[in-house]
């Protein structure tokens, strides 16, 4: 049996867009390959600590929580799948900025940020495979699998904590470009609608507008109007799961290519023009880390396949 002689205690920090999950579900996602029975046991016995204190199995994690995981034998963890060379090349080519504390990548559409839910690997696993000697690589935040664009990877725990603090305090400026259904009327619109996450019986994660949901604010601005579609810029004041997609659909302007919250007939029209993905791109990100005073302002151009769709539309 291939077991490590001295398994180590691990501390996992909860990202802003992971908050609200039950601790058991959070651990099942993060501790891939560890039997659920083992996870439930370490929760029952109090071996899992959150912010150095004991918690109940029904505890819901909060952004910034430091979760202590007891030593787990390596034999309990399935060996990570190694991404293929083509994926590794795409990830290496997607790095747009790097310094001692962090990386910024222009994530390709179709690549999940991490493995799980039937996926053996994602962006972070590919990056770790590219940098096997890196002591620390963690996602600063998340993007949907089909969303492309700017994403932060922390190379130091101190940077990860500082960035998460900014996310909680609204200290980041995140901009997206999206093609939405319909001709936009007027100018800027503020969509302030609380969002609640639900999981269907099949395990699919869905988000809906609900009075008892978490506060969420998106500012949408028209960029270019077409016959039956509009390119908009979305500014995320909060960072809830699927926020732009749900808010856009909520006001009657669902995003092109959205098979979860979108409009089927609109999606078919866009597919006829060549759209094969969600038309949502994290185009710009800026922030200043409080402790170091480091300012960062990065952008990622609209991918070629999305430019082609705009060229096929008639601007009005």
N, C-alpha and C positions, 0 to 999 in steps of 0.2 A: 504494500500500500504506500503510495507516494504522499507522505505527510511531512509538513514542515516540523522540525523539532521544537521550535519555539514560536508558535503563531503570535502575532502582535495585536495589541489593542488598536482599533482604528477609530478615528473621529471624522464623521461626515457632516458637512455643513449644508443646511437646507437652503436651496435657492428661492428667490422671491416667487417664482411661478410654480413652485412645488408646494407652497403652503396650503393648508386646509386638508391634506390627505391624512387618513388615519395612519398612525405609526406603523401598524402591521403591514398595510398596503405599501407604504413608503419603503419599508425594509425588503419586502418581497421583490420590489422593482430594483432596488440597489444591490441586493445580495444574490445576484444571479447564480443559480446552481446550488444554492443552499436549500435544503428541504423546508417546506413551509412549517412542518412540525417542529423543526429545530428553531425556526424564527419565533414561533409562538411560545416555545419553551423558554427561550432567553428573555422574552418579554414577561412571562408569568413569574419568573424567578427574580426579576429585577436586575438582571445583568446588563440590560440596556439602560443607559442614563441619558437624560436630555438636560443640557446646561448643568451637568454634575448632580442632577437630582433624579429621583425615581419618578416614573410616570405610570399611568394605567394603560392597558392595551387599547382603550378607546381614545387615547390622546391624539389630537390633530396637530401635526407639525406646523411650526411658524417659520417664516423667513428668518434666517440667521441662527436658528437653533443649531447647537453643536451636539450631535448625537454620537455617544460613545458606544462602539460595537465591541463586545468581548472577543477574546481570541477565538478564532474558528479554524479548525484544521483545514489545511489546503485540500485534503481529500474530499471535503464537503463541497468544494467549489469546482464547477466544471471549468476546464481550461478554456481561456478565451479564444474565440475564433479569430484567425488572422485575416484581415481584409486582403483582397487580391491586389496585385501590383497596380492595376489600372485605377482602383479606388485610392491607393496611397499616392499615386501620381497626381490625381485630381486634388486631393487634400493639400499636398505640398504646394501645388500651383495656386491654391486659393488664399495663401497667406498674403495679406496686404500690409501688415504692420507687425513689428516685433521689437520688444525691448527686454530688459532684465526681468520685468514683472508680469508682462502679459503679451498675448498674441491677439491679433484681429484677423479673422478669416472671412472671406466672401463665400459663405457656404453654398454649395450647389444645391439646386432643387432636386428632390428625390432621395437625398441622403439624410437619414434621421440624425439627431444630435447625439444619441446614444443607443446602444442595443436594448433589447427587451421587446415584449409583446410580439414574439415570433421572429424578431430581428437579432441575428447573432452579433452584430456590431453596428456602430454608428460613427459619427465624426470624431468623438473623443477617443474611442478605441483605436481608430485609424491613426490619429495624431500620436497616441502613446506608442503605437507600433513603429511610427516614423522616428520617435524620440525615446527609445528604450531606456536611455540613461537619464532622462529628465526626472528629477526627484518629485516634482509636483506638477500636474496638469489637470485642471478642473474647469468645467463649464461655468462661466459667469452668469449666464442666463440661457434661455432656450428659444429655438425657432421651430415652427412646425416642419415636419418632414418635407412638405412640398414648397415651403417658403425658402427663397434664396436670400443671400445678403449678409450684412455685417453681424458677426457674433464674436463675443469676447471669451477668451480662454485665459484663465489666471495661471501664472507660473509660480506664484508664491501664495501661501495661505493668507498673509497680511493683505495682499492685493485683493484676494477674493472677498475677504471680510469687508474691506473698504468699499468695494464695488457693490456688494449686497446692501451695505448701509445706504449707499446712494440710491439704489433701486427702491428701498423702503421709504426713503425721504423725498422721492421724486427729483433726485439730483441728476438724472440723465435726460438727454434730449434724443429720442428715438424717432426717426422718420421712415415711413414706408411709402412705396408707390404701388398703387393698385388700380386695375381696370375694373370699373363697376358697371352694372347694368343701368341703362337709362341715361337720358340727357339731364345733366345736373342743372338745377335752377338756383340762381343766386350765387352767393360766394361762400365764405367759410361757415361751417356748421359744427356746433359742439354737441356731441352725442354723450350724454351723461345718463347711463342706464346700468344699474347693478347687475352683476353676472354671477350665476350659480353653476357649479360643475355637477354633472350627473354621470353615472356610469350605467349603461344599459345592461340587460341580462346577458347579452353576448360579450360584454366587457368593453364595448366601444365608449369612448369618452365624448360626451356631448356637453355643450355649454348653452345656457339660455338666459334671457333677461328675466329676472325675478326680483320682487320687492325685498326678499330676504337674502339676496345675493351680496357679494362684495362690491363696494363702490368702484366704478370704472368710468373713465373719461377719455374719449378720443376726439381729436379735432381734425376735421376733414376739410380739405381745401381743393377746389377744382384746378387742374393743371391744363388739360386739353379736352375739349368737348368734341365728340364724334356723333354720328347719326343716332345710334341707339346705345351708346356707351360713353363713359367719361373716365379719363385718367385722373386720379386724385392723389394728393399727398395726405397721408395719415400721420398725425403726431400723437404718439402714445403718452398721455400724462400719467396713466397707470399701466401696469403690465400684466394684465390677467390672461389666462389661457384663452386662445382663439379670439382675443378681444376685437381686433380689427374686423375679422370675418363676421362675428356675431353682430357687432354694432352696425356694420355696413348693411347687413341683411335686415336688421331691425328698422332701419329708416327707408327700406324699399330699394336699396341699391346694392344687391349682393355682388360679391366679387366673381369675376369670370373664372371658370374652371373649378369652382368650389363645389365638390360633390357631397359635402355634408350640410352646408347652410345655403347653397346657391340655388339658382333657378335653372331647371332642366332645359327649357327651351332656349334660354340665353346661352347656356353652356354649349348646346348643340350648334348654335350659330357661330360661336367663337371657335369651336372645334373644327367647323368647316373652313375656317380661315387659317387653321394650322395650330391652334392652341392645344397643347398636350399636357398642361400642368396648371396649377393654381397661379393666377396672375397677381402675385403678392411678393414684393421684394423689399427687404430691409436696406434702404438706400443710404442712410446716414446715421451716425451715432456720435454724440459728443458728451463729454463729462470732464469734471475735475476731481481728482482724488483728494479728499480733505486733508489727510495726514501729510502726504508728500507734496501736495500742491500741483501735481502733474496734470496738465490739460491734454486732452486728446480729442481730435476732430477728424473722423475718418468717414470715407464714403465708398460705395461700391456701385459701379455703373450698371444700368439696366442690362440684363443678359441679352445676347443677340437674338435668342428665340422669342423674347418678349418684344424687342424692337421690331421684329418682322411682323408680329401681329398688329402693332400700331400702324405700320406702313400699309397694311392691307385694309385698314379702316379708313373711312372717308372723314377727314377733319371738316368741321363746320364752324 
